[in-house]
Amino acid sequence: MGIFLIIAIVFVIGYFLSIRSHPFTKCRFCNGTGRHFGTTYGYAHRRCRRCGGTGRRDRLGVRFFRGN
Ligand SMILES: [Zn+2]
């Protein structure tokens, strides 16, 4: 049982350090482009609503580790 606890702690610390250095991931909704293309007119697009046009999303746990 103890070994699993150690693995879990190492995993959490590693993820925490990873979040600190790389808090963002690409938006899955627009695939990181920040744009959402229409289906009829291929050139027509708008800002992605999920990420607000940045193409970035907070990674899972960013808010948890930041404490807000
Ligand atoms: Zn997006």
N, CA, C, O and the ligand as a Tripos MOL2 file, in Angstrom:
@<TRIPOS>MOLECULE
protein
  273   271    69     0     0
PROTEIN
NO_CHARGES

@<TRIPOS>ATOM
      1 N           0.8290   -1.2190    0.0000 N.3       1 MET1
      2 CA          0.0000    0.0000    0.0000 C.3       1 MET1
      3 C           0.8580    1.2620    0.0000 C.2       1 MET1
      4 O           0.5290    2.2530   -0.6510 O.2       1 MET1
      5 N           1.9600    1.2070    0.7380 N.am      2 GLY2
      6 CA          2.8290    2.3690    0.8750 C.3       2 GLY2
      7 C           3.4110    2.8300   -0.4380 C.2       2 GLY2
      8 O           3.5350    4.0280   -0.6900 O.2       2 GLY2
      9 N           3.7750    1.8550   -1.2920 N.am      3 ILE3
     10 CA          4.3950    2.1960   -2.5800 C.3       3 ILE3
     11 C           3.4410    2.9800   -3.4640 C.2       3 ILE3
     12 O           3.8540    3.8840   -4.1890 O.2       3 ILE3
     13 N           2.1720    2.6310   -3.4000 N.am      4 PHE4
     14 CA          1.1820    3.3470   -4.2120 C.3       4 PHE4
     15 C           1.0220    4.7890   -3.7290 C.2       4 PHE4
     16 O           0.8310    5.7080   -4.5250 O.2       4 PHE4
     17 N           1.1030    4.9640   -2.4270 N.am      5 LEU5
     18 CA          1.0120    6.3120   -1.8600 C.3       5 LEU5
     19 C           2.1890    7.1600   -2.3230 C.2       5 LEU5
     20 O           2.0270    8.3280   -2.6740 O.2       5 LEU5
     21 N           3.3790    6.5580   -2.3210 N.am      6 ILE6
     22 CA          4.5800    7.2760   -2.7660 C.3       6 ILE6
     23 C           4.4620    7.6430   -4.2420 C.2       6 ILE6
     24 O           4.7840    8.7640   -4.6340 O.2       6 ILE6
     25 N           4.0000    6.6980   -5.0610 N.am      7 ILE7
     26 CA          3.8110    6.9550   -6.4970 C.3       7 ILE7
     27 C           2.8080    8.0940   -6.6980 C.2       7 ILE7
     28 O           3.0130    8.9760   -7.5320 O.2       7 ILE7
     29 N           1.7310    8.0630   -5.9300 N.am      8 ALA8
     30 CA          0.7030    9.0990   -6.0310 C.3       8 ALA8
     31 C           1.2780   10.4650   -5.6670 C.2       8 ALA8
     32 O           1.0110   11.4560   -6.3470 O.2       8 ALA8
     33 N           2.0700   10.5160   -4.5930 N.am      9 ILE9
     34 CA          2.6710   11.7830   -4.1520 C.3       9 ILE9
     35 C           3.6430   12.3020   -5.2130 C.2       9 ILE9
     36 O           3.6410   13.4900   -5.5330 O.2       9 ILE9
     37 N           4.4680   11.4150   -5.7530 N.am     10 VAL10
     38 CA          5.4310   11.7990   -6.7980 C.3      10 VAL10
     39 C           4.6940   12.3230   -8.0250 C.2      10 VAL10
     40 O           5.1020   13.3100   -8.6370 O.2      10 VAL10
     41 N           3.6000   11.6460   -8.3740 N.am     11 PHE11
     42 CA          2.8040   12.0590   -9.5310 C.3      11 PHE11
     43 C           2.2160   13.4520   -9.3120 C.2      11 PHE11
     44 O           2.2620   14.2970  -10.2070 O.2      11 PHE11
     45 N           1.6700   13.6870   -8.1350 N.am     12 VAL12
     46 CA          1.0480   14.9850   -7.8240 C.3      12 VAL12
     47 C           2.0890   16.0940   -7.8420 C.2      12 VAL12
     48 O           1.8420   17.1660   -8.3940 O.2      12 VAL12
     49 N           3.2590   15.8460   -7.2380 N.am     13 ILE13
     50 CA          4.3240   16.8500   -7.2230 C.3      13 ILE13
     51 C           4.8180   17.1290   -8.6440 C.2      13 ILE13
     52 O           5.0350   18.2820   -9.0180 O.2      13 ILE13
     53 N           4.9900   16.0790   -9.4190 N.am     14 GLY14
     54 CA          5.4210   16.2330  -10.8060 C.3      14 GLY14
     55 C           4.4200   17.0240  -11.6250 C.2      14 GLY14
     56 O           4.7980   17.8730  -12.4330 O.2      14 GLY14
     57 N           3.1380   16.7440  -11.4150 N.am     15 TYR15
     58 CA          2.0860   17.4610  -12.1340 C.3      15 TYR15
     59 C           2.0440   18.9180  -11.7030 C.2      15 TYR15
     60 O           1.8320   19.8110  -12.5230 O.2      15 TYR15
     61 N           2.2480   19.1520  -10.4110 N.am     16 PHE16
     62 CA          2.2780   20.5160   -9.8750 C.3      16 PHE16
     63 C           3.4000   21.3210  -10.5260 C.2      16 PHE16
     64 O           3.1800   22.4580  -10.9440 O.2      16 PHE16
     65 N           4.5900   20.7490  -10.6150 N.am     17 LEU17
     66 CA          5.7250   21.4320  -11.2380 C.3      17 LEU17
     67 C           5.4650   21.6740  -12.7230 C.2      17 LEU17
     68 O           5.8430   22.7110  -13.2680 O.2      17 LEU17
     69 N           4.8140   20.7060  -13.3720 N.am     18 SER18
     70 CA          4.4660   20.8430  -14.7790 C.3      18 SER18
     71 C           3.4630   21.9730  -14.9880 C.2      18 SER18
     72 O           3.5820   22.7450  -15.9390 O.2      18 SER18
     73 N           2.4780   22.0680  -14.1030 N.am     19 ILE19
     74 CA          1.4670   23.1340  -14.1620 C.3      19 ILE19
     75 C           2.1300   24.4950  -13.9610 C.2      19 ILE19
     76 O           1.7700   25.4750  -14.6140 O.2      19 ILE19
     77 N           3.0990   24.5430  -13.0520 N.am     20 ARG20
     78 CA          3.7930   25.8040  -12.7760 C.3      20 ARG20
     79 C           4.5450   26.3090  -14.0020 C.2      20 ARG20
     80 O           4.5400   27.5060  -14.2860 O.2      20 ARG20
     81 N           5.1820   25.4110  -14.7200 N.am     21 SER21
     82 CA          5.9870   25.8300  -15.8710 C.3      21 SER21
     83 C           5.1690   25.9270  -17.1530 C.2      21 SER21
     84 O           5.4570   26.7660  -18.0060 O.2      21 SER21
     85 N           4.1560   25.0820  -17.2990 N.am     22 HIS22
     86 CA          3.3320   25.0930  -18.5150 C.3      22 HIS22
     87 C           1.8580   25.0090  -18.1380 C.2      22 HIS22
     88 O           1.2630   23.9320  -18.1610 O.2      22 HIS22
     89 N           1.2720   26.1570  -17.7910 N.am     23 PRO23
     90 CA         -0.1150   26.1240  -17.2990 C.3      23 PRO23
     91 C          -1.1730   26.0200  -18.3920 C.2      23 PRO23
     92 O          -2.3430   25.7750  -18.0960 O.2      23 PRO23
     93 N          -0.7800   26.2020  -19.6410 N.am     24 PHE24
     94 CA         -1.7970   26.2180  -20.6980 C.3      24 PHE24
     95 C          -1.7000   25.0000  -21.6070 C.2      24 PHE24
     96 O          -0.6360   24.4020  -21.7740 O.2      24 PHE24
     97 N          -2.8120   24.6630  -22.1720 N.am     25 THR25
     98 CA         -2.8570   23.6640  -23.2220 C.3      25 THR25
     99 C          -3.6190   24.2610  -24.3890 C.2      25 THR25
    100 O          -4.2880   25.2830  -24.2350 O.2      25 THR25
    101 N          -3.5270   23.6390  -25.5460 N.am     26 LYS26
    102 CA         -4.2620   24.2110  -26.6760 C.3      26 LYS26
    103 C          -5.7430   23.8700  -26.5540 C.2      26 LYS26
    104 O          -6.1360   22.8230  -26.0390 O.2      26 LYS26
    105 N          -6.5430   24.8080  -27.0550 N.am     27 CYS27
    106 CA         -7.9880   24.6540  -26.9830 C.3      27 CYS27
    107 C          -8.4220   23.5160  -27.8980 C.2      27 CYS27
    108 O          -8.0910   23.4930  -29.0840 O.2      27 CYS27
    109 N          -9.1650   22.5770  -27.3320 N.am     28 ARG28
    110 CA         -9.6010   21.4340  -28.1270 C.3      28 ARG28
    111 C         -10.7320   21.8100  -29.0830 C.2      28 ARG28
    112 O         -10.9340   21.1610  -30.1090 O.2      28 ARG28
    113 N         -11.4600   22.8600  -28.7330 N.am     29 PHE29
    114 CA        -12.6140   23.2800  -29.5290 C.3      29 PHE29
    115 C         -12.1730   23.8150  -30.8900 C.2      29 PHE29
    116 O         -12.7970   23.5230  -31.9100 O.2      29 PHE29
    117 N         -11.0870   24.6050  -30.8980 N.am     30 CYS30
    118 CA        -10.5950   25.1930  -32.1450 C.3      30 CYS30
    119 C          -9.2260   24.6340  -32.5220 C.2      30 CYS30
    120 O          -8.5970   25.1090  -33.4670 O.2      30 CYS30
    121 N          -8.7730   23.6390  -31.7930 N.am     31 ASN31
    122 CA         -7.4800   22.9960  -32.0290 C.3      31 ASN31
    123 C          -6.3140   23.9870  -31.9240 C.2      31 ASN31
    124 O          -5.3140   23.8560  -32.6290 O.2      31 ASN31
    125 N          -6.4540   24.9740  -31.0420 N.am     32 GLY32
    126 CA         -5.3700   25.9080  -30.7720 C.3      32 GLY32
    127 C          -5.2660   27.0650  -31.7570 C.2      32 GLY32
    128 O          -4.3620   27.8910  -31.6340 O.2      32 GLY32
    129 N          -6.1640   27.1430  -32.7240 N.am     33 THR33
    130 CA         -6.1000   28.2170  -33.7130 C.3      33 THR33
    131 C          -6.7440   29.4970  -33.1890 C.2      33 THR33
    132 O          -6.3890   30.5920  -33.6260 O.2      33 THR33
    133 N          -7.6940   29.3690  -32.2510 N.am     34 GLY34
    134 CA         -8.4270   30.5230  -31.7440 C.3      34 GLY34
    135 C          -9.5530   30.9440  -32.6590 C.2      34 GLY34
    136 O         -10.2510   31.9200  -32.3820 O.2      34 GLY34
    137 N          -9.7360   30.2220  -33.7400 N.am     35 ARG35
    138 CA        -10.7830   30.5640  -34.7020 C.3      35 ARG35
    139 C         -11.7160   29.3810  -34.9050 C.2      35 ARG35
    140 O         -11.3140   28.2200  -34.8290 O.2      35 ARG35
    141 N         -12.9430   29.7060  -35.1570 N.am     36 HIS36
    142 CA        -13.9310   28.6670  -35.4220 C.3      36 HIS36
    143 C         -14.4740   28.8970  -36.8160 C.2      36 HIS36
    144 O         -15.1220   29.9110  -37.0770 O.2      36 HIS36
    145 N         -14.2170   27.9670  -37.7050 N.am     37 PHE37
    146 CA        -14.5970   28.1430  -39.1080 C.3      37 PHE37
    147 C         -16.0140   27.6550  -39.3610 C.2      37 PHE37
    148 O         -16.4940   26.7030  -38.7460 O.2      37 PHE37
    149 N         -16.6640   28.3430  -40.2900 N.am     38 GLY38
    150 CA        -17.9960   27.9350  -40.6890 C.3      38 GLY38
    151 C         -17.9460   26.7060  -41.5770 C.2      38 GLY38
    152 O         -16.8870   26.3240  -42.0740 O.2      38 GLY38
    153 N         -19.0940   26.0970  -41.7660 N.am     39 THR39
    154 CA        -19.1420   24.8820  -42.5710 C.3      39 THR39
    155 C         -19.4490   25.1800  -44.0360 C.2      39 THR39
    156 O         -18.9790   24.4730  -44.9270 O.2      39 THR39
    157 N         -20.2440   26.2370  -44.2870 N.am     40 THR40
    158 CA        -20.6550   26.5460  -45.6650 C.3      40 THR40
    159 C         -19.5580   27.2990  -46.4040 C.2      40 THR40
    160 O         -19.1630   26.9240  -47.5080 O.2      40 THR40
    161 N         -19.0710   28.3720  -45.7730 N.am     41 TYR41
    162 CA        -17.9940   29.1660  -46.3630 C.3      41 TYR41
    163 C         -16.7200   28.8780  -45.5750 C.2      41 TYR41
    164 O         -16.5770   29.3000  -44.4270 O.2      41 TYR41
    165 N         -15.8170   28.1680  -46.1960 N.am     42 GLY42
    166 CA        -14.6270   27.6850  -45.5030 C.3      42 GLY42
    167 C         -13.7170   28.7670  -44.9860 C.2      42 GLY42
    168 O         -12.9840   28.5600  -44.0200 O.2      42 GLY42
    169 N         -13.7580   29.9440  -45.6360 N.am     43 TYR43
    170 CA        -12.8700   31.0320  -45.2170 C.3      43 TYR43
    171 C         -13.4580   31.8450  -44.0780 C.2      43 TYR43
    172 O         -12.7480   32.6040  -43.4180 O.2      43 TYR43
    173 N         -14.7830   31.6830  -43.8410 N.am     44 ALA44
    174 CA        -15.4530   32.4740  -42.8130 C.3      44 ALA44
    175 C         -15.1700   31.8910  -41.4360 C.2      44 ALA44
    176 O         -15.2970   30.6870  -41.2120 O.2      44 ALA44
    177 N         -14.7920   32.7560  -40.5400 N.am     45 HIS45
    178 CA        -14.5460   32.2640  -39.1860 C.3      45 HIS45
    179 C         -14.8230   33.3600  -38.1670 C.2      45 HIS45
    180 O         -14.9310   34.5370  -38.5090 O.2      45 HIS45
    181 N         -14.9330   32.9600  -36.9460 N.am     46 ARG46
    182 CA        -15.1030   33.8890  -35.8310 C.3      46 ARG46
    183 C         -14.1700   33.4450  -34.7170 C.2      46 ARG46
    184 O         -13.5680   32.3720  -34.7550 O.2      46 ARG46
    185 N         -14.0780   34.3240  -33.7210 N.am     47 ARG47
    186 CA        -13.2610   33.9420  -32.5690 C.3      47 ARG47
    187 C         -13.8920   32.7490  -31.8570 C.2      47 ARG47
    188 O         -15.1120   32.6510  -31.7280 O.2      47 ARG47
    189 N         -13.0510   31.8730  -31.4140 N.am     48 CYS48
    190 CA        -13.5310   30.7100  -30.6860 C.3      48 CYS48
    191 C         -14.1530   31.1490  -29.3640 C.2      48 CYS48
    192 O         -13.5640   31.9350  -28.6220 O.2      48 CYS48
    193 N         -15.3290   30.6420  -29.0820 N.am     49 ARG49
    194 CA        -16.0210   31.0600  -27.8570 C.3      49 ARG49
    195 C         -15.4190   30.4350  -26.6120 C.2      49 ARG49
    196 O         -15.4580   31.0230  -25.5310 O.2      49 ARG49
    197 N         -14.8730   29.2630  -26.7630 N.am     50 ARG50
    198 CA        -14.3280   28.5560  -25.6010 C.3      50 ARG50
    199 C         -13.1140   29.2780  -25.0200 C.2      50 ARG50
    200 O         -12.9980   29.4440  -23.8060 O.2      50 ARG50
    201 N         -12.2030   29.7080  -25.9130 N.am     51 CYS51
    202 CA        -10.9440   30.2840  -25.4460 C.3      51 CYS51
    203 C         -10.8790   31.7820  -25.7250 C.2      51 CYS51
    204 O          -9.8780   32.4230  -25.4050 O.2      51 CYS51
    205 N         -11.9390   32.3550  -26.3200 N.am     52 GLY52
    206 CA        -11.9620   33.7810  -26.5970 C.3      52 GLY52
    207 C         -10.9870   34.1960  -27.6750 C.2      52 GLY52
    208 O         -10.6010   35.3640  -27.7270 O.2      52 GLY52
    209 N         -10.5770   33.2880  -28.5340 N.am     53 GLY53
    210 CA         -9.6840   33.6090  -29.6420 C.3      53 GLY53
    211 C          -8.2060   33.4680  -29.3190 C.2      53 GLY53
    212 O          -7.3640   33.7370  -30.1750 O.2      53 GLY53
    213 N          -7.8770   33.0570  -28.1180 N.am     54 THR54
    214 CA         -6.4700   32.9160  -27.7560 C.3      54 THR54
    215 C          -5.8980   31.5700  -28.2090 C.2      54 THR54
    216 O          -4.6960   31.4420  -28.4410 O.2      54 THR54
    217 N          -6.7640   30.5830  -28.3290 N.am     55 GLY55
    218 CA         -6.2920   29.2330  -28.6630 C.3      55 GLY55
    219 C          -5.7130   28.4980  -27.4720 C.2      55 GLY55
    220 O          -5.2060   27.3830  -27.5950 O.2      55 GLY55
    221 N          -5.7970   29.1400  -26.3150 N.am     56 ARG56
    222 CA         -5.2310   28.5440  -25.1040 C.3      56 ARG56
    223 C          -6.3310   28.1950  -24.1130 C.2      56 ARG56
    224 O          -7.3710   28.8490  -24.0450 O.2      56 ARG56
    225 N          -6.0710   27.1680  -23.3640 N.am     57 ARG57
    226 CA         -6.9680   26.8040  -22.2900 C.3      57 ARG57
    227 C          -6.1210   26.4650  -21.0660 C.2      57 ARG57
    228 O          -5.0080   25.9550  -21.1940 O.2      57 ARG57
    229 N          -6.6570   26.7530  -19.8740 N.am     58 ASP58
    230 CA         -5.9710   26.3320  -18.6570 C.3      58 ASP58
    231 C          -5.9470   24.8090  -18.5970 C.2      58 ASP58
    232 O          -6.9260   24.1490  -18.9440 O.2      58 ASP58
    233 N          -4.8520   24.2760  -18.1680 N.am     59 ARG59
    234 CA         -4.7810   22.8250  -18.0060 C.3      59 ARG59
    235 C          -5.5920   22.3990  -16.7970 C.2      59 ARG59
    236 O          -5.8880   23.1920  -15.9040 O.2      59 ARG59
    237 N          -5.9360   21.1410  -16.7980 N.am     60 LEU60
    238 CA         -6.6970   20.5850  -15.6860 C.3      60 LEU60
    239 C          -5.9030   20.7530  -14.3880 C.2      60 LEU60
    240 O          -4.7580   20.3090  -14.2960 O.2      60 LEU60
    241 N          -6.5110   21.3910  -13.3910 N.am     61 GLY61
    242 CA         -5.8650   21.5440  -12.0950 C.3      61 GLY61
    243 C          -5.1660   22.8670  -11.9020 C.2      61 GLY61
    244 O          -4.6480   23.1220  -10.8150 O.2      61 GLY61
    245 N          -5.1270   23.7300  -12.9180 N.am     62 VAL62
    246 CA         -4.4380   25.0140  -12.7950 C.3      62 VAL62
    247 C          -5.0870   25.8510  -11.6860 C.2      62 VAL62
    248 O          -4.3950   26.4080  -10.8330 O.2      62 VAL62
    249 N          -6.3940   25.9310  -11.7080 N.am     63 ARG63
    250 CA         -7.0890   26.7300  -10.7010 C.3      63 ARG63
    251 C          -6.9370   26.1210   -9.3170 C.2      63 ARG63
    252 O          -6.8200   26.8350   -8.3210 O.2      63 ARG63
    253 N          -6.9390   24.7960   -9.2650 N.am     64 PHE64
    254 CA         -6.7740   24.0950   -7.9890 C.3      64 PHE64
    255 C          -5.4150   24.3900   -7.3790 C.2      64 PHE64
    256 O          -5.3130   24.6900   -6.1900 O.2      64 PHE64
    257 N          -4.3680   24.3050   -8.1980 N.am     65 PHE65
    258 CA         -3.0170   24.5080   -7.6930 C.3      65 PHE65
    259 C          -2.7240   25.9810   -7.4230 C.2      65 PHE65
    260 O          -1.9030   26.3060   -6.5660 O.2      65 PHE65
    261 N          -3.3930   26.8690   -8.1510 N.am     66 ARG66
    262 CA         -3.1980   28.2980   -7.9020 C.3      66 ARG66
    263 C          -3.9400   28.7430   -6.6540 C.2      66 ARG66
    264 O          -3.5980   29.7570   -6.0450 O.2      66 ARG66
    265 N          -4.9460   27.9880   -6.2830 N.am     67 GLY67
    266 CA         -5.6560   28.2650   -5.0390 C.3      67 GLY67
    267 C          -6.7410   29.2950   -5.1590 C.2      67 GLY67
    268 O          -7.1460   29.8830   -4.1560 O.2      67 GLY67
    269 N          -7.2330   29.5340   -6.3760 N.am     68 ASN68
    270 CA         -8.3970   30.4090   -6.5110 C.3      68 ASN68
    271 C          -9.4610   29.6210   -7.2200 C.2      68 ASN68
    272 O         -10.5530   30.1360   -7.4590 O.2      68 ASN68
    273 ZN        -10.7000   27.7340  -28.8170 Zn       69 ZN69
@<TRIPOS>BOND
     1     1     2 1
     2     2     3 1
     3     3     4 2
     4     3     5 am
     5     5     6 1
     6     6     7 1
     7     7     8 2
     8     7     9 am
     9     9    10 1
    10    10    11 1
    11    11    12 2
    12    11    13 am
    13    13    14 1
    14    14    15 1
    15    15    16 2
    16    15    17 am
    17    17    18 1
    18    18    19 1
    19    19    20 2
    20    19    21 am
    21    21    22 1
    22    22    23 1
    23    23    24 2
    24    23    25 am
    25    25    26 1
    26    26    27 1
    27    27    28 2
    28    27    29 am
    29    29    30 1
    30    30    31 1
    31    31    32 2
    32    31    33 am
    33    33    34 1
    34    34    35 1
    35    35    36 2
    36    35    37 am
    37    37    38 1
    38    38    39 1
    39    39    40 2
    40    39    41 am
    41    41    42 1
    42    42    43 1
    43    43    44 2
    44    43    45 am
    45    45    46 1
    46    46    47 1
    47    47    48 2
    48    47    49 am
    49    49    50 1
    50    50    51 1
    51    51    52 2
    52    51    53 am
    53    53    54 1
    54    54    55 1
    55    55    56 2
    56    55    57 am
    57    57    58 1
    58    58    59 1
    59    59    60 2
    60    59    61 am
    61    61    62 1
    62    62    63 1
    63    63    64 2
    64    63    65 am
    65    65    66 1
    66    66    67 1
    67    67    68 2
    68    67    69 am
    69    69    70 1
    70    70    71 1
    71    71    72 2
    72    71    73 am
    73    73    74 1
    74    74    75 1
    75    75    76 2
    76    75    77 am
    77    77    78 1
    78    78    79 1
    79    79    80 2
    80    79    81 am
    81    81    82 1
    82    82    83 1
    83    83    84 2
    84    83    85 am
    85    85    86 1
    86    86    87 1
    87    87    88 2
    88    87    89 am
    89    89    90 1
    90    90    91 1
    91    91    92 2
    92    91    93 am
    93    93    94 1
    94    94    95 1
    95    95    96 2
    96    95    97 am
    97    97    98 1
    98    98    99 1
    99    99   100 2
   100    99   101 am
   101   101   102 1
   102   102   103 1
   103   103   104 2
   104   103   105 am
   105   105   106 1
   106   106   107 1
   107   107   108 2
   108   107   109 am
   109   109   110 1
   110   110   111 1
   111   111   112 2
   112   111   113 am
   113   113   114 1
   114   114   115 1
   115   115   116 2
   116   115   117 am
   117   117   118 1
   118   118   119 1
   119   119   120 2
   120   119   121 am
   121   121   122 1
   122   122   123 1
   123   123   124 2
   124   123   125 am
   125   125   126 1
   126   126   127 1
   127   127   128 2
   128   127   129 am
   129   129   130 1
   130   130   131 1
   131   131   132 2
   132   131   133 am
   133   133   134 1
   134   134   135 1
   135   135   136 2
   136   135   137 am
   137   137   138 1
   138   138   139 1
   139   139   140 2
   140   139   141 am
   141   141   142 1
   142   142   143 1
   143   143   144 2
   144   143   145 am
   145   145   146 1
   146   146   147 1
   147   147   148 2
   148   147   149 am
   149   149   150 1
   150   150   151 1
   151   151   152 2
   152   151   153 am
   153   153   154 1
   154   154   155 1
   155   155   156 2
   156   155   157 am
   157   157   158 1
   158   158   159 1
   159   159   160 2
   160   159   161 am
   161   161   162 1
   162   162   163 1
   163   163   164 2
   164   163   165 am
   165   165   166 1
   166   166   167 1
   167   167   168 2
   168   167   169 am
   169   169   170 1
   170   170   171 1
   171   171   172 2
   172   171   173 am
   173   173   174 1
   174   174   175 1
   175   175   176 2
   176   175   177 am
   177   177   178 1
   178   178   179 1
   179   179   180 2
   180   179   181 am
   181   181   182 1
   182   182   183 1
   183   183   184 2
   184   183   185 am
   185   185   186 1
   186   186   187 1
   187   187   188 2
   188   187   189 am
   189   189   190 1
   190   190   191 1
   191   191   192 2
   192   191   193 am
   193   193   194 1
   194   194   195 1
   195   195   196 2
   196   195   197 am
   197   197   198 1
   198   198   199 1
   199   199   200 2
   200   199   201 am
   201   201   202 1
   202   202   203 1
   203   203   204 2
   204   203   205 am
   205   205   206 1
   206   206   207 1
   207   207   208 2
   208   207   209 am
   209   209   210 1
   210   210   211 1
   211   211   212 2
   212   211   213 am
   213   213   214 1
   214   214   215 1
   215   215   216 2
   216   215   217 am
   217   217   218 1
   218   218   219 1
   219   219   220 2
   220   219   221 am
   221   221   222 1
   222   222   223 1
   223   223   224 2
   224   223   225 am
   225   225   226 1
   226   226   227 1
   227   227   228 2
   228   227   229 am
   229   229   230 1
   230   230   231 1
   231   231   232 2
   232   231   233 am
   233   233   234 1
   234   234   235 1
   235   235   236 2
   236   235   237 am
   237   237   238 1
   238   238   239 1
   239   239   240 2
   240   239   241 am
   241   241   242 1
   242   242   243 1
   243   243   244 2
   244   243   245 am
   245   245   246 1
   246   246   247 1
   247   247   248 2
   248   247   249 am
   249   249   250 1
   250   250   251 1
   251   251   252 2
   252   251   253 am
   253   253   254 1
   254   254   255 1
   255   255   256 2
   256   255   257 am
   257   257   258 1
   258   258   259 1
   259   259   260 2
   260   259   261 am
   261   261   262 1
   262   262   263 1
   263   263   264 2
   264   263   265 am
   265   265   266 1
   266   266   267 1
   267   267   268 2
   268   267   269 am
   269   269   270 1
   270   270   271 1
   271   271   272 2
@<TRIPOS>SUBSTRUCTURE
     1 MET1         2 RESIDUE 1 A MET
     2 GLY2         6 RESIDUE 1 A GLY
     3 ILE3        10 RESIDUE 1 A ILE
     4 PHE4        14 RESIDUE 1 A PHE
     5 LEU5        18 RESIDUE 1 A LEU
     6 ILE6        22 RESIDUE 1 A ILE
     7 ILE7        26 RESIDUE 1 A ILE
     8 ALA8        30 RESIDUE 1 A ALA
     9 ILE9        34 RESIDUE 1 A ILE
    10 VAL10       38 RESIDUE 1 A VAL
    11 PHE11       42 RESIDUE 1 A PHE
    12 VAL12       46 RESIDUE 1 A VAL
    13 ILE13       50 RESIDUE 1 A ILE
    14 GLY14       54 RESIDUE 1 A GLY
    15 TYR15       58 RESIDUE 1 A TYR
    16 PHE16       62 RESIDUE 1 A PHE
    17 LEU17       66 RESIDUE 1 A LEU
    18 SER18       70 RESIDUE 1 A SER
    19 ILE19       74 RESIDUE 1 A ILE
    20 ARG20       78 RESIDUE 1 A ARG
    21 SER21       82 RESIDUE 1 A SER
    22 HIS22       86 RESIDUE 1 A HIS
    23 PRO23       90 RESIDUE 1 A PRO
    24 PHE24       94 RESIDUE 1 A PHE
    25 THR25       98 RESIDUE 1 A THR
    26 LYS26      102 RESIDUE 1 A LYS
    27 CYS27      106 RESIDUE 1 A CYS
    28 ARG28      110 RESIDUE 1 A ARG
    29 PHE29      114 RESIDUE 1 A PHE
    30 CYS30      118 RESIDUE 1 A CYS
    31 ASN31      122 RESIDUE 1 A ASN
    32 GLY32      126 RESIDUE 1 A GLY
    33 THR33      130 RESIDUE 1 A THR
    34 GLY34      134 RESIDUE 1 A GLY
    35 ARG35      138 RESIDUE 1 A ARG
    36 HIS36      142 RESIDUE 1 A HIS
    37 PHE37      146 RESIDUE 1 A PHE
    38 GLY38      150 RESIDUE 1 A GLY
    39 THR39      154 RESIDUE 1 A THR
    40 THR40      158 RESIDUE 1 A THR
    41 TYR41      162 RESIDUE 1 A TYR
    42 GLY42      166 RESIDUE 1 A GLY
    43 TYR43      170 RESIDUE 1 A TYR
    44 ALA44      174 RESIDUE 1 A ALA
    45 HIS45      178 RESIDUE 1 A HIS
    46 ARG46      182 RESIDUE 1 A ARG
    47 ARG47      186 RESIDUE 1 A ARG
    48 CYS48      190 RESIDUE 1 A CYS
    49 ARG49      194 RESIDUE 1 A ARG
    50 ARG50      198 RESIDUE 1 A ARG
    51 CYS51      202 RESIDUE 1 A CYS
    52 GLY52      206 RESIDUE 1 A GLY
    53 GLY53      210 RESIDUE 1 A GLY
    54 THR54      214 RESIDUE 1 A THR
    55 GLY55      218 RESIDUE 1 A GLY
    56 ARG56      222 RESIDUE 1 A ARG
    57 ARG57      226 RESIDUE 1 A ARG
    58 ASP58      230 RESIDUE 1 A ASP
    59 ARG59      234 RESIDUE 1 A ARG
    60 LEU60      238 RESIDUE 1 A LEU
    61 GLY61      242 RESIDUE 1 A GLY
    62 VAL62      246 RESIDUE 1 A VAL
    63 ARG63      250 RESIDUE 1 A ARG
    64 PHE64      254 RESIDUE 1 A PHE
    65 PHE65      258 RESIDUE 1 A PHE
    66 ARG66      262 RESIDUE 1 A ARG
    67 GLY67      266 RESIDUE 1 A GLY
    68 ASN68      270 RESIDUE 1 A ASN
    69 ZN69       273 GROUP 0 **** ****
